């Protein structure tokens, strides 16, 4: 079944940097298919501000990644978004996601080694889900993060307005549908 149908029109999507990188630049078929999908559905696509800042401050070797981010922002379908830790339960969701990811990957990493931006995705999604968004979709490329985010957001009773989707597989599906 197509995962596209899980994403309602005029909803909010939060995208992990690895998914943005996987789609390539504006001339790549994955980028084009994703851009057409989000603009035709009127999605508000957000990238955590921490990710945007990391890319802007990264070494010159990351210039191509900054260019992808900038191209999407210039096209108007991607915006940087700040997580608001002063909102009730946002920091709790981030902390619980970090702990859940550590538990799921206990043999591989410590809690201190968990990717911080993955935990911010959960907090940002919670912020939007409890702040009036009709639906929030989170695109991630890490299966442990995908499971942890889904588990934590389900435990704080917003799972009925949240979808957590493996972003790279979604891009492949979009390209297949777009070309097909």
N, C-alpha and C positions, 0 to 999 in steps of 0.2 A: 504494500500500500504506500502511496505517495505521502511523504512527510509534509509536503507543501500544504495539504489540507488542514494540518494541525495549527497553522499560523493564520489567525484571522486578519482580515483587512483592517487597516487603521490602528493596528496594535503597535507595541513597542518591541524592538529586538535589541539584544545586547550581544555584541560580537567580541570574541576573544581575539587577540592579536594574531595568534597562529592561524586562525581561520581567514583573517584578512590577508595574511601573507600567502596562504594556500591558494587564494583566488588569483594571485598575480596582479599585474598592472592593468590599466584601462584597455589595453589591446587584447588581453587574454579572454578566452571564451568563458571561463569561470567567472571572471570579474563582470563581463558583459551580462551573462545570464543572471547573476545575483543582482546587479544593478536594475535590470529590467524587472525582476521579480519584486524587489522592494518598492520600486517606484510605481509599478502597476497596482500594487496592493496598498499603497499609501503608508508603508511602515515607517516608523520613526526608529532609525538605527543608531544605537549609541555604542561608543567605545569608552571604557573607563578612562578618566582623566590621567590616572597613573600610567596607563599604557601609552597614551599620547605623549605624556611628558618624557617617558623613558625613550621613546623613539626620537623625540626632538633633541634629547641630550645625548643620545647614543653616539658611538664612534662613527667616523665617516663610512666605515664598512656597512653601516645600516642605512645609508642614504636612500637606497632603492625602497626600503620599507617605509621611510618617511614620505617618499614620493607617492606610494600607494595610498597611505593615509591622507595625504594632502589632496590627491586626485579625487578621492571619495568625498572629502569634505567640500572641495570646490564644486563637485557635481551636485551637492546639496542633499545627499542621502545619508551622510554620516556626520554625527556630532559627538564631540567630546562631552562626557558627563561626569559630574563630581558626586561621589558618594557622600551622603550626609550622616556622619556618625552620631549627630545629635538627635536624629529621629529614633523613636522607641524601637528597640530590638535589632536595629541594623548591625551594631557591633556584635551583638549576641549571635546573629546569623553568620557573620564573618568568622567569629571564633569557633562556632560549632562546625562550620564547613572545614576549617583548618584541622580541627580534631578528627573529623570524620575522614578526611583525606589521609591523615596520618595513620588512622586505624586501618584503612583499606590498603595502604601501601607500607605497612609496618616493616616488611622485609626489605624494602628498597630505600626508604628515606626516613629521616626524622621529622618531627613537627616543624623544626626550624628550617628545614630544607623545602618545605611545601611552597609551591609557586604562589606568591602573595596575590598576584592579579587574578588567579583562579578563585580565590576566596572572596575577592572584591566583586566578582561577577555575581555571586550569590547575594551579597549585601545590596548591590545595586538593583538586582531583580526584586528583592523583597521591598526595597524602597519604592520602586515603581508600582509593584502589585498592591501595596497598601496605600499608595498615594493617588489612586484613581485610574491607573491604566486598566483598560479592559482586559488585556492579556499581555503577557511578557514571554518572549521566546529568548532563550539563551543558547547561542551557538558556541560550542567548545570543541576542542580536538583531543582532549585528554579524557580517556574513559574513566579514570579514577575520579577526576573532577566532575565529570558528567554524573556519575553515580552519587558522589558526595553531595553535590548541589541539589540533585533531585531528592535525596533522602532528607536533607536538612529543611529544604523548603516545604516538603511534605509534612514534616514534623511541626512546622509553625503555621500550618493550615492555610497556605496559599497555593498548594499544588493544583487546585482547580483553575487557577488563572495563569499557570506557568507551564511552559514546555521547555525541556532541556534536550537539545538536539546535537548530535555529533556533526559538526560543521563541515568537515571534509567530505563525508559521505553525502551530505545534503548538497554540496556544490556539484559533486559527480551526478547526482540525480537531476539537478537543475539542467546541467549541460546535456544530459541524455534527453530530457524532455524538450529542451530548447532546440536541439539539433534534429530531434525525431519528428 
